[in-house]
Amino acid sequence: MIKTQVYNEEQVRAAFEDMLETCSVRNANERKRIEYAYKIAEEAHRGMARKSGEPYILHPIAVAKIVSEEIGLGPTSVICALLHDVVEDTDISLDDLQKAFNREIAQIIDGLTKIKGVFESKNWVEQQAESVRKILLTLGDDIRVVLIKIADRLHNMRTMDAMPSHKQIRIASETMYIYAPIAHRLGLYRIKSELEDLSMKYTNREIYSDIARKLNEKKNEREAFIKQFIDPLKQKLTEHGFKEFRIFGRPKHIFSIWNKIKTKKVSFENIYDLFAIRIIVDVHGTMEQEKAECWKVYSIITSLYQPKPDRLRDWISTPKGNGYESLHTTVMGPHGKWIEVQIRTERMDKIAERGVAAHWRYKGHKSNGKFDIWLSKIRDFLASKDTDSAIEFITDFRHNLYESDIYVFTPRGDIRNLPHGASVLDFAFDVHTEVGSSCIGAKIDGHLYPITHKLKNGDQVEILTSKKQKPNEEWLNHTITSRARTKIKSILKNAKRKEAEIGKEMLERKLRNLKVRFNKNVINELVHHFKMQDSLEFYFAIATNKFDLKQLKDLTFNGDKIVVKKEKETQSINEEIINKRIRDNTPKDDGHAISVFGGFADRIDYSVASCCEPLPGDDVFGFITISKGIRIHRTDCPNANDLRQRYPYRVVSTKWAKQSQDVLFLTNIRINGMDDVGLVNKLTSIISDELKLNMRAISLDAKDGIFEGKITVFVKNKQQLSQLIKKLRAVEGIFTVERLS
Ligand code: MN
């Protein structure tokens, strides 16, 4: 930690006062406790500075402000946020805090400190799954731990500019991977969007600033359009007696716009819904009255603007799993443009903005039913010890985080909430493990369906069972809920264990025959020698005849150790093969000297990935492929997140070394502009004459006075490419110049 040069006490105090204003303190005592927490934190962090140089204490104050103002938590959480870093970073102990406040506060801070330990470790990719597991465990204890942790991360993301770039990327990836999905699931939509945007800002800088710039350019036009849409609506609402309402246009966040560009393969210019209209009415009445008012607003809107029938989303009658309530519709606005309109009440809006915290009661008399169910599912899931690997666990879990929900009914009419794409089997396991494991099909609205059948919203499902039914591996291909998958895996593993018992006995007998002792060391030797995963795998292979016990005859034992015959020979053959492979795969002297890999030798078998075509100067990582050595990807490659998440252990950190002189890289540039004869000439002269670059190909396509083109060119590094793009952009008549990925 850096020491601050000047410590401006007034500035710090003012930040605290400003935070305190956002707190809903009910009495003098609560205020005193918050002041006390501030005093402890301020003294403890005194002399410490953040990377940016500002006093460290401003960070906990800012986190406390997010906690109270943006998440809407109470004084206890504000106190914990103020103290969230003291146990980790200063001499103050949990005991001290328990004495100064109480057990509850000490426990929350303990939870926050524990999560921190995992995150700050170096080998983050491999720790991700374990981290999520930890977060979720604390979620089971006290959800405030996670909410404060999200606030902590949000503030760190907002103030990351002073960090070195590799740290920014690591923290941003982690945020995208863990925090955004959890914020989403907890219903913190606004915070989730901000986290995604901030992550994108650091991992995909260019695209981010490009979209931000374009959004800004169209701002006036957009605002005029929104006004044109809203004005008649305001008038109509007033005519119908609505007095207290807010109506405004909300721009969509950058990350979601980018997603749309990618998934729908349209350009920025062709995205029509860059914003949504939100109408919030203030209703002082019962929930039923609130719903009725929303529908009334809906009918007023649709009397003015034509609705798109298949775009009505009613989360008022059946709120989302995380408590979200709102009515969404898409209508035809002026100039034939489709516009999304969201209708809700002030109460619903609070829930939508602040998530579960807004209606979550800790002391637990009346808690939110749906959220309780979700939490208990997670607890269930964590309690089961049979989640094979942590990575698989998290893949399953994330899947469930982002899926939208469907609602299906039991024969008795109970409603059940499942992720989109859930099958009959998922439903059966949701009802009960017994029902799931003996499920042979389902009767849905009078028709029979197989276990693999995917359920639709509103289905009424009756599960058919048979005592003879047994789960098998195949079932994992037809289930998506964590609950079903965890249960199936655990049943399969138990069955495997039973089978393995038989294998174990067979091995014991065989070893007795061979006069070899049967003990742990010998088993470990054998497992290792035959390259089995573990003893269970080994016993199972024996029981199912996949391993032939005759192979043991070839082994000689010395005590508990195996003496392998012909050991020398095998080794030299392997070496030979490996050396040959290295020779064959090593590209001829064309540039492998330009890259070094963390911990590896200088000259290594590598190639650049065609999906993102990295150049020297780009932030990159290496990915170990099965047969083609290491492949270099850009950190903002469209496949990067996927690779990192699915195969964390195959990712190697990589950086460009000093560049050798004459190595060139192919890169593609997309360009569009006015269709003008002179333009192509200008382009080629900039590339070949001015910058002396070699072009491999150029293709232009003109339509309606506009051309679209792709230029393939050799460059030395990213710097040279940026220079080229800059030059091309400056040409009159050119609209966009982009590097293709
Ligand atoms: Mn912190």
Residues whose N, C-alpha, C, O or C-beta is under 5 A from the ligand:
A	BS01	MN	D85 D152
